[in-house]
Amino acid sequence: MRRPFLALPPIAVAALLAACGTDPATAPAPRPPGGGAGPAPQPPAAESLPALPALRREFRGVWIATVANIDWPSRPGLPVDAQQRELLALLERARDAGLNAVVLHVRPAADALYRSALEPWGAMLTGRQGEDPGWDPLAFAVREAHARGLELHAWFNPFRAGNAADTLRLAATHVWHQQRALVRVYGLTIPGQQGAQLWLDPGDPRVHDRTMAAILDVVRRYDVDGVHLDDYFYPYQQRDLERRVIDFPDAATYAEHGAGRSRGDWRRENVHRFVERLYREVHAARPLVKVGISPFGIWRPGSAGGAPGTTGLDAYAEIYADSRRWLQQGWVDYLAPQLYWAIDPPAQSFTALLDWWRQQNGRGRHVWPGAATYRVRDHGWPTGEIVRQVTATRAGSDARVGSGVLLYNATTTLSWSGGVVAQALAPLFREPAVVPATPWLDDAPPATPRVIVAEGVAPGGGREWTLALGPGEAQLRWWVVRWRVAGGAWGVRVLPGTERAHTLRPGAGVERIAVHAADGAWNLSAPVVWPAAGAAGAVATR
């Protein structure tokens, strides 16, 4: 049942907080209007108030890469407080830029940016793999992202294990030392080319078990909103001194497990099996955690059945990633193909590829493409190219479902050159947006929440509106608070579901407030609206 907002003095607020299941001793008490002198001002009549507009649904994410200190920390060995300040700065900038999600690299190469009994600490923290940094970055990141209304997706590389040149620096607890039979050395170290790599063999079932154990450990112990994989399953091909392709060294594994299939089909099936298992087991552990994958943006060239007219690397044949199948089978909640090309070149066009991916989406999963903001810095792209691409993600999307985009990387998007990319995107992201729902995980909205609002005097003068938020139901994950100042636009703020009070000081008179509860699938409850519909203002004065 919808409950109206009330503006009440502290004694009445305390009583209603208790009725909401909130302890008035720990909840901040709203100040009475005018500091307690005189009756509360009446809000405007409901029939004169603006209608509650629809909320925009759009996923606005950014990747925070930690491998080789690409985005964070800025260098290994920083003091804990400096690492925390840098991470908080990225989260603050993401929120201020209008984003609503961050994708944090937590397991780049069989290592960890969290306390783990399965993997050693990552070297990007202290400069030495396996050395305890003295804090838990993932626990900190989850808490601080949620406090700023940001989802946090934990980004894993399932099969990368590092660089061959680093074997003498790997921790004793690294898989290279613990289970070397699972690791393959791939490639050559040639000047001017990428060096030889350490790679877990995707064809070995023990590798799947090890990787799934690491991912599920995070899902069960940390309050992440999503599990995210990028494009690394089998390695991108390297060539020898005579420019011949170096094959991945899995002959023994193939002989044991190939069972008459071609090497390519068997490798693709290894990846399929892992992706399907990932989707199934993550949701068995926590049903509303989203599973997302960001594959190479070209499934196959147009000549091989991909987007017409497209040329480039054949991910299906060269790195054994049949990502179209994952989307068609519904083994992802969102697919973020890395469309790291401009709109205009026809052979690899951002928009042509986006249209093709959407056409493959028969199960109605989210397709939120990756956009290459780093090319503004590294390849001289104009910021207008990124603006055009984000605009293109909205074209043709269902407003009820919402659109989305992921930006790579955080440094270029939020910090580089004074935040020029974020500034260019500001007009597109000025209207706040909430994350699109995932109704195939859960389509039942939470119950209408219990909320109390009281108007009072802010410290130093001016008006404030304090919201007392009831605990709600067990599935409550977020509060979505909206307000409209007199004659102005609607503001929106997303709060973690653990919040019990929130104060608005918008700098102008508030004429309407609405609050939704949201669950982990981003189903929204019916709003509680103040003033209540059909009344001239539900305000008690005593």
Secondary structure as a PSIPRED ss2 file (coil, helix, strand):
# PSIPRED VFORMAT (PSIPRED V4.0)

   1 M C   1.000  0.000  0.000
   2 R C   1.000  0.000  0.000
   3 R C   1.000  0.000  0.000
   4 P C   1.000  0.000  0.000
   5 F C   1.000  0.000  0.000
   6 L C   1.000  0.000  0.000
   7 A E   0.000  0.000  1.000
   8 L C   1.000  0.000  0.000
   9 P C   1.000  0.000  0.000
  10 P H   0.000  1.000  0.000
  11 I H   0.000  1.000  0.000
  12 A H   0.000  1.000  0.000
  13 V H   0.000  1.000  0.000
  14 A H   0.000  1.000  0.000
  15 A H   0.000  1.000  0.000
  16 L H   0.000  1.000  0.000
  17 L H   0.000  1.000  0.000
  18 A H   0.000  1.000  0.000
  19 A H   0.000  1.000  0.000
  20 C C   1.000  0.000  0.000
  21 G C   1.000  0.000  0.000
  22 T C   1.000  0.000  0.000
  23 D C   1.000  0.000  0.000
  24 P C   1.000  0.000  0.000
  25 A C   1.000  0.000  0.000
  26 T C   1.000  0.000  0.000
  27 A C   1.000  0.000  0.000
  28 P C   1.000  0.000  0.000
  29 A C   1.000  0.000  0.000
  30 P C   1.000  0.000  0.000
  31 R C   1.000  0.000  0.000
  32 P C   1.000  0.000  0.000
  33 P H   0.000  1.000  0.000
  34 G H   0.000  1.000  0.000
  35 G H   0.000  1.000  0.000
  36 G H   0.000  1.000  0.000
  37 A C   1.000  0.000  0.000
  38 G C   1.000  0.000  0.000
  39 P C   1.000  0.000  0.000
  40 A C   1.000  0.000  0.000
  41 P C   1.000  0.000  0.000
  42 Q C   1.000  0.000  0.000
  43 P C   1.000  0.000  0.000
  44 P C   1.000  0.000  0.000
  45 A C   1.000  0.000  0.000
  46 A H   0.000  1.000  0.000
  47 E H   0.000  1.000  0.000
  48 S H   0.000  1.000  0.000
  49 L C   1.000  0.000  0.000
  50 P C   1.000  0.000  0.000
  51 A C   1.000  0.000  0.000
  52 L C   1.000  0.000  0.000
  53 P C   1.000  0.000  0.000
  54 A C   1.000  0.000  0.000
  55 L C   1.000  0.000  0.000
  56 R E   0.000  0.000  1.000
  57 R E   0.000  0.000  1.000
  58 E E   0.000  0.000  1.000
  59 F E   0.000  0.000  1.000
  60 R E   0.000  0.000  1.000
  61 G E   0.000  0.000  1.000
  62 V E   0.000  0.000  1.000
  63 W E   0.000  0.000  1.000
  64 I E   0.000  0.000  1.000
  65 A C   1.000  0.000  0.000
  66 T C   1.000  0.000  0.000
  67 V H   0.000  1.000  0.000
  68 A H   0.000  1.000  0.000
  69 N H   0.000  1.000  0.000
  70 I C   1.000  0.000  0.000
  71 D C   1.000  0.000  0.000
  72 W C   1.000  0.000  0.000
  73 P C   1.000  0.000  0.000
  74 S C   1.000  0.000  0.000
  75 R C   1.000  0.000  0.000
  76 P C   1.000  0.000  0.000
  77 G C   1.000  0.000  0.000
  78 L C   1.000  0.000  0.000
  79 P C   1.000  0.000  0.000
  80 V H   0.000  1.000  0.000
  81 D H   0.000  1.000  0.000
  82 A H   0.000  1.000  0.000
  83 Q H   0.000  1.000  0.000
  84 Q H   0.000  1.000  0.000
  85 R H   0.000  1.000  0.000
  86 E H   0.000  1.000  0.000
  87 L H   0.000  1.000  0.000
  88 L H   0.000  1.000  0.000
  89 A H   0.000  1.000  0.000
  90 L H   0.000  1.000  0.000
  91 L H   0.000  1.000  0.000
  92 E H   0.000  1.000  0.000
  93 R H   0.000  1.000  0.000
  94 A H   0.000  1.000  0.000
  95 R H   0.000  1.000  0.000
  96 D H   0.000  1.000  0.000
  97 A C   1.000  0.000  0.000
  98 G C   1.000  0.000  0.000
  99 L C   1.000  0.000  0.000
 100 N C   1.000  0.000  0.000
 101 A E   0.000  0.000  1.000
 102 V E   0.000  0.000  1.000
 103 V E   0.000  0.000  1.000
 104 L E   0.000  0.000  1.000
 105 H E   0.000  0.000  1.000
 106 V E   0.000  0.000  1.000
 107 R E   0.000  0.000  1.000
 108 P C   1.000  0.000  0.000
 109 A C   1.000  0.000  0.000
 110 A C   1.000  0.000  0.000
 111 D C   1.000  0.000  0.000
 112 A E   0.000  0.000  1.000
 113 L C   1.000  0.000  0.000
 114 Y C   1.000  0.000  0.000
 115 R C   1.000  0.000  0.000
 116 S C   1.000  0.000  0.000
 117 A C   1.000  0.000  0.000
 118 L C   1.000  0.000  0.000
 119 E C   1.000  0.000  0.000
 120 P C   1.000  0.000  0.000
 121 W E   0.000  0.000  1.000
 122 G C   1.000  0.000  0.000
 123 A H   0.000  1.000  0.000
 124 M H   0.000  1.000  0.000
 125 L H   0.000  1.000  0.000
 126 T H   0.000  1.000  0.000
 127 G C   1.000  0.000  0.000
 128 R C   1.000  0.000  0.000
 129 Q C   1.000  0.000  0.000
 130 G C   1.000  0.000  0.000
 131 E C   1.000  0.000  0.000
 132 D C   1.000  0.000  0.000
 133 P C   1.000  0.000  0.000
 134 G C   1.000  0.000  0.000
 135 W C   1.000  0.000  0.000
 136 D C   1.000  0.000  0.000
 137 P H   0.000  1.000  0.000
 138 L H   0.000  1.000  0.000
 139 A H   0.000  1.000  0.000
 140 F H   0.000  1.000  0.000
 141 A H   0.000  1.000  0.000
 142 V H   0.000  1.000  0.000
 143 R H   0.000  1.000  0.000
 144 E H   0.000  1.000  0.000
 145 A H   0.000  1.000  0.000
 146 H H   0.000  1.000  0.000
 147 A H   0.000  1.000  0.000
 148 R C   1.000  0.000  0.000
 149 G C   1.000  0.000  0.000
 150 L C   1.000  0.000  0.000
 151 E E   0.000  0.000  1.000
 152 L E   0.000  0.000  1.000
 153 H E   0.000  0.000  1.000
 154 A E   0.000  0.000  1.000
 155 W E   0.000  0.000  1.000
 156 F E   0.000  0.000  1.000
 157 N C   1.000  0.000  0.000
 158 P C   1.000  0.000  0.000
 159 F C   1.000  0.000  0.000
 160 R E   0.000  0.000  1.000
 161 A E   0.000  0.000  1.000
 162 G E   0.000  0.000  1.000
 163 N E   0.000  0.000  1.000
 164 A H   0.000  1.000  0.000
 165 A H   0.000  1.000  0.000
 166 D H   0.000  1.000  0.000
 167 T H   0.000  1.000  0.000
 168 L H   0.000  1.000  0.000
 169 R H   0.000  1.000  0.000
 170 L C   1.000  0.000  0.000
 171 A C   1.000  0.000  0.000
 172 A C   1.000  0.000  0.000
 173 T C   1.000  0.000  0.000
 174 H C   1.000  0.000  0.000
 175 V H   0.000  1.000  0.000
 176 W H   0.000  1.000  0.000
 177 H H   0.000  1.000  0.000
 178 Q H   0.000  1.000  0.000
 179 Q C   1.000  0.000  0.000
 180 R H   0.000  1.000  0.000
 181 A H   0.000  1.000  0.000
 182 L H   0.000  1.000  0.000
 183 V E   0.000  0.000  1.000
 184 R E   0.000  0.000  1.000
 185 V E   0.000  0.000  1.000
 186 Y E   0.000  0.000  1.000
 187 G C   1.000  0.000  0.000
 188 L C   1.000  0.000  0.000
 189 T C   1.000  0.000  0.000
 190 I C   1.000  0.000  0.000
 191 P C   1.000  0.000  0.000
 192 G C   1.000  0.000  0.000
 193 Q C   1.000  0.000  0.000
 194 Q C   1.000  0.000  0.000
 195 G C   1.000  0.000  0.000
 196 A C   1.000  0.000  0.000
 197 Q E   0.000  0.000  1.000
 198 L E   0.000  0.000  1.000
 199 W E   0.000  0.000  1.000
 200 L E   0.000  0.000  1.000
 201 D C   1.000  0.000  0.000
 202 P C   1.000  0.000  0.000
 203 G C   1.000  0.000  0.000
 204 D C   1.000  0.000  0.000
 205 P H   0.000  1.000  0.000
 206 R H   0.000  1.000  0.000
 207 V H   0.000  1.000  0.000
 208 H H   0.000  1.000  0.000
 209 D H   0.000  1.000  0.000
 210 R H   0.000  1.000  0.000
 211 T H   0.000  1.000  0.000
 212 M H   0.000  1.000  0.000
 213 A H   0.000  1.000  0.000
 214 A H   0.000  1.000  0.000
 215 I H   0.000  1.000  0.000
 216 L H   0.000  1.000  0.000
 217 D H   0.000  1.000  0.000
 218 V H   0.000  1.000  0.000
 219 V H   0.000  1.000  0.000
 220 R H   0.000  1.000  0.000
 221 R H   0.000  1.000  0.000
 222 Y C   1.000  0.000  0.000
 223 D C   1.000  0.000  0.000
 224 V C   1.000  0.000  0.000
 225 D C   1.000  0.000  0.000
 226 G E   0.000  0.000  1.000
 227 V E   0.000  0.000  1.000
 228 H E   0.000  0.000  1.000
 229 L E   0.000  0.000  1.000
 230 D C   1.000  0.000  0.000
 231 D C   1.000  0.000  0.000
 232 Y C   1.000  0.000  0.000
 233 F C   1.000  0.000  0.000
 234 Y C   1.000  0.000  0.000
 235 P C   1.000  0.000  0.000
 236 Y C   1.000  0.000  0.000
 237 Q C   1.000  0.000  0.000
 238 Q C   1.000  0.000  0.000
 239 R E   0.000  0.000  1.000
 240 D C   1.000  0.000  0.000
 241 L C   1.000  0.000  0.000
 242 E C   1.000  0.000  0.000
 243 R C   1.000  0.000  0.000
 244 R C   1.000  0.000  0.000
 245 V E   0.000  0.000  1.000
 246 I C   1.000  0.000  0.000
 247 D C   1.000  0.000  0.000
 248 F C   1.000  0.000  0.000
 249 P C   1.000  0.000  0.000
 250 D C   1.000  0.000  0.000
 251 A H   0.000  1.000  0.000
 252 A H   0.000  1.000  0.000
 253 T H   0.000  1.000  0.000
 254 Y H   0.000  1.000  0.000
 255 A H   0.000  1.000  0.000
 256 E H   0.000  1.000  0.000
 257 H H   0.000  1.000  0.000
 258 G C   1.000  0.000  0.000
 259 A C   1.000  0.000  0.000
 260 G C   1.000  0.000  0.000
 261 R C   1.000  0.000  0.000
 262 S C   1.000  0.000  0.000
 263 R H   0.000  1.000  0.000
 264 G H   0.000  1.000  0.000
 265 D H   0.000  1.000  0.000
 266 W H   0.000  1.000  0.000
 267 R H   0.000  1.000  0.000
 268 R H   0.000  1.000  0.000
 269 E H   0.000  1.000  0.000
 270 N H   0.000  1.000  0.000
 271 V H   0.000  1.000  0.000
 272 H H   0.000  1.000  0.000
 273 R H   0.000  1.000  0.000
 274 F H   0.000  1.000  0.000
 275 V H   0.000  1.000  0.000
 276 E H   0.000  1.000  0.000
 277 R H   0.000  1.000  0.000
 278 L H   0.000  1.000  0.000
 279 Y H   0.000  1.000  0.000
 280 R H   0.000  1.000  0.000
 281 E H   0.000  1.000  0.000
 282 V H   0.000  1.000  0.000
 283 H H   0.000  1.000  0.000
 284 A H   0.000  1.000  0.000
 285 A H   0.000  1.000  0.000
 286 R C   1.000  0.000  0.000
 287 P C   1.000  0.000  0.000
 288 L C   1.000  0.000  0.000
 289 V C   1.000  0.000  0.000
 290 K E   0.000  0.000  1.000
 291 V E   0.000  0.000  1.000
 292 G E   0.000  0.000  1.000
 293 I E   0.000  0.000  1.000
 294 S C   1.000  0.000  0.000
 295 P C   1.000  0.000  0.000
 296 F E   0.000  0.000  1.000
 297 G C   1.000  0.000  0.000
 298 I C   1.000  0.000  0.000
 299 W C   1.000  0.000  0.000
 300 R C   1.000  0.000  0.000
 301 P C   1.000  0.000  0.000
 302 G H   0.000  1.000  0.000
 303 S H   0.000  1.000  0.000
 304 A H   0.000  1.000  0.000
 305 G C   1.000  0.000  0.000
 306 G C   1.000  0.000  0.000
 307 A C   1.000  0.000  0.000
 308 P C   1.000  0.000  0.000
 309 G C   1.000  0.000  0.000
 310 T C   1.000  0.000  0.000
 311 T C   1.000  0.000  0.000
 312 G C   1.000  0.000  0.000
 313 L C   1.000  0.000  0.000
 314 D C   1.000  0.000  0.000
 315 A H   0.000  1.000  0.000
 316 Y H   0.000  1.000  0.000
 317 A H   0.000  1.000  0.000
 318 E H   0.000  1.000  0.000
 319 I C   1.000  0.000  0.000
 320 Y C   1.000  0.000  0.000
 321 A C   1.000  0.000  0.000
 322 D C   1.000  0.000  0.000
 323 S H   0.000  1.000  0.000
 324 R H   0.000  1.000  0.000
 325 R H   0.000  1.000  0.000
 326 W H   0.000  1.000  0.000
 327 L H   0.000  1.000  0.000
 328 Q H   0.000  1.000  0.000
 329 Q H   0.000  1.000  0.000
 330 G C   1.000  0.000  0.000
 331 W C   1.000  0.000  0.000
 332 V C   1.000  0.000  0.000
 333 D C   1.000  0.000  0.000
 334 Y E   0.000  0.000  1.000
 335 L E   0.000  0.000  1.000
 336 A C   1.000  0.000  0.000
 337 P C   1.000  0.000  0.000
 338 Q E   0.000  0.000  1.000
 339 L C   1.000  0.000  0.000
 340 Y C   1.000  0.000  0.000
 341 W C   1.000  0.000  0.000
 342 A C   1.000  0.000  0.000
 343 I C   1.000  0.000  0.000
 344 D C   1.000  0.000  0.000
 345 P C   1.000  0.000  0.000
 346 P H   0.000  1.000  0.000
 347 A H   0.000  1.000  0.000
 348 Q H   0.000  1.000  0.000
 349 S C   1.000  0.000  0.000
 350 F H   0.000  1.000  0.000
 351 T H   0.000  1.000  0.000
 352 A H   0.000  1.000  0.000
 353 L H   0.000  1.000  0.000
 354 L H   0.000  1.000  0.000
 355 D H   0.000  1.000  0.000
 356 W H   0.000  1.000  0.000
 357 W H   0.000  1.000  0.000
 358 R H   0.000  1.000  0.000
 359 Q H   0.000  1.000  0.000
 360 Q C   1.000  0.000  0.000
 361 N C   1.000  0.000  0.000
 362 G C   1.000  0.000  0.000
 363 R C   1.000  0.000  0.000
 364 G C   1.000  0.000  0.000
 365 R C   1.000  0.000  0.000
 366 H E   0.000  0.000  1.000
 367 V E   0.000  0.000  1.000
 368 W C   1.000  0.000  0.000
 369 P C   1.000  0.000  0.000
 370 G E   0.000  0.000  1.000
 371 A E   0.000  0.000  1.000
 372 A E   0.000  0.000  1.000
 373 T C   1.000  0.000  0.000
 374 Y H   0.000  1.000  0.000
 375 R H   0.000  1.000  0.000
 376 V H   0.000  1.000  0.000
 377 R H   0.000  1.000  0.000
 378 D H   0.000  1.000  0.000
 379 H C   1.000  0.000  0.000
 380 G C   1.000  0.000  0.000
 381 W C   1.000  0.000  0.000
 382 P C   1.000  0.000  0.000
 383 T H   0.000  1.000  0.000
 384 G H   0.000  1.000  0.000
 385 E H   0.000  1.000  0.000
 386 I H   0.000  1.000  0.000
 387 V H   0.000  1.000  0.000
 388 R H   0.000  1.000  0.000
 389 Q H   0.000  1.000  0.000
 390 V H   0.000  1.000  0.000
 391 T H   0.000  1.000  0.000
 392 A H   0.000  1.000  0.000
 393 T H   0.000  1.000  0.000
 394 R H   0.000  1.000  0.000
 395 A C   1.000  0.000  0.000
 396 G C   1.000  0.000  0.000
 397 S C   1.000  0.000  0.000
 398 D C   1.000  0.000  0.000
 399 A C   1.000  0.000  0.000
 400 R C   1.000  0.000  0.000
 401 V C   1.000  0.000  0.000
 402 G C   1.000  0.000  0.000
 403 S E   0.000  0.000  1.000
 404 G E   0.000  0.000  1.000
 405 V E   0.000  0.000  1.000
 406 L E   0.000  0.000  1.000
 407 L E   0.000  0.000  1.000
 408 Y E   0.000  0.000  1.000
 409 N C   1.000  0.000  0.000
 410 A H   0.000  1.000  0.000
 411 T H   0.000  1.000  0.000
 412 T H   0.000  1.000  0.000
 413 T H   0.000  1.000  0.000
 414 L H   0.000  1.000  0.000
 415 S H   0.000  1.000  0.000
 416 W H   0.000  1.000  0.000
 417 S H   0.000  1.000  0.000
 418 G H   0.000  1.000  0.000
 419 G H   0.000  1.000  0.000
 420 V H   0.000  1.000  0.000
 421 V H   0.000  1.000  0.000
 422 A H   0.000  1.000  0.000
 423 Q H   0.000  1.000  0.000
 424 A H   0.000  1.000  0.000
 425 L H   0.000  1.000  0.000
 426 A H   0.000  1.000  0.000
 427 P H   0.000  1.000  0.000
 428 L H   0.000  1.000  0.000
 429 F H   0.000  1.000  0.000
 430 R C   1.000  0.000  0.000
 431 E C   1.000  0.000  0.000
 432 P C   1.000  0.000  0.000
 433 A E   0.000  0.000  1.000
 434 V E   0.000  0.000  1.000
 435 V C   1.000  0.000  0.000
 436 P C   1.000  0.000  0.000
 437 A C   1.000  0.000  0.000
 438 T C   1.000  0.000  0.000
 439 P C   1.000  0.000  0.000
 440 W C   1.000  0.000  0.000
 441 L C   1.000  0.000  0.000
 442 D C   1.000  0.000  0.000
 443 D C   1.000  0.000  0.000
 444 A C   1.000  0.000  0.000
 445 P C   1.000  0.000  0.000
 446 P C   1.000  0.000  0.000
 447 A C   1.000  0.000  0.000
 448 T C   1.000  0.000  0.000
 449 P C   1.000  0.000  0.000
 450 R C   1.000  0.000  0.000
 451 V E   0.000  0.000  1.000
 452 I E   0.000  0.000  1.000
 453 V E   0.000  0.000  1.000
 454 A E   0.000  0.000  1.000
 455 E E   0.000  0.000  1.000
 456 G E   0.000  0.000  1.000
 457 V E   0.000  0.000  1.000
 458 A C   1.000  0.000  0.000
 459 P C   1.000  0.000  0.000
 460 G C   1.000  0.000  0.000
 461 G C   1.000  0.000  0.000
 462 G C   1.000  0.000  0.000
 463 R E   0.000  0.000  1.000
 464 E E   0.000  0.000  1.000
 465 W E   0.000  0.000  1.000
 466 T E   0.000  0.000  1.000
 467 L E   0.000  0.000  1.000
 468 A E   0.000  0.000  1.000
 469 L E   0.000  0.000  1.000
 470 G C   1.000  0.000  0.000
 471 P C   1.000  0.000  0.000
 472 G C   1.000  0.000  0.000
 473 E C   1.000  0.000  0.000
 474 A C   1.000  0.000  0.000
 475 Q C   1.000  0.000  0.000
 476 L C   1.000  0.000  0.000
 477 R C   1.000  0.000  0.000
 478 W E   0.000  0.000  1.000
 479 W E   0.000  0.000  1.000
 480 V E   0.000  0.000  1.000
 481 V E   0.000  0.000  1.000
 482 R E   0.000  0.000  1.000
 483 W E   0.000  0.000  1.000
 484 R E   0.000  0.000  1.000
 485 V E   0.000  0.000  1.000
 486 A C   1.000  0.000  0.000
 487 G C   1.000  0.000  0.000
 488 G C   1.000  0.000  0.000
 489 A C   1.000  0.000  0.000
 490 W E   0.000  0.000  1.000
 491 G E   0.000  0.000  1.000
 492 V E   0.000  0.000  1.000
 493 R E   0.000  0.000  1.000
 494 V E   0.000  0.000  1.000
 495 L E   0.000  0.000  1.000
 496 P E   0.000  0.000  1.000
 497 G C   1.000  0.000  0.000
 498 T C   1.000  0.000  0.000
 499 E C   1.000  0.000  0.000
 500 R C   1.000  0.000  0.000
 501 A E   0.000  0.000  1.000
 502 H E   0.000  0.000  1.000
 503 T E   0.000  0.000  1.000
 504 L E   0.000  0.000  1.000
 505 R C   1.000  0.000  0.000
 506 P C   1.000  0.000  0.000
 507 G C   1.000  0.000  0.000
 508 A C   1.000  0.000  0.000
 509 G C   1.000  0.000  0.000
 510 V E   0.000  0.000  1.000
 511 E E   0.000  0.000  1.000
 512 R E   0.000  0.000  1.000
 513 I E   0.000  0.000  1.000
 514 A E   0.000  0.000  1.000
 515 V E   0.000  0.000  1.000
 516 H E   0.000  0.000  1.000
 517 A E   0.000  0.000  1.000
 518 A E   0.000  0.000  1.000
 519 D C   1.000  0.000  0.000
 520 G C   1.000  0.000  0.000
 521 A C   1.000  0.000  0.000
 522 W C   1.000  0.000  0.000
 523 N C   1.000  0.000  0.000
 524 L E   0.000  0.000  1.000
 525 S C   1.000  0.000  0.000
 526 A C   1.000  0.000  0.000
 527 P C   1.000  0.000  0.000
 528 V E   0.000  0.000  1.000
 529 V E   0.000  0.000  1.000
 530 W E   0.000  0.000  1.000
 531 P C   1.000  0.000  0.000
 532 A C   1.000  0.000  0.000
 533 A C   1.000  0.000  0.000
 534 G C   1.000  0.000  0.000
 535 A C   1.000  0.000  0.000
 536 A C   1.000  0.000  0.000
 537 G C   1.000  0.000  0.000
 538 A C   1.000  0.000  0.000
 539 V E   0.000  0.000  1.000
 540 A C   1.000  0.000  0.000
 541 T C   1.000  0.000  0.000
 542 R C   1.000  0.000  0.000
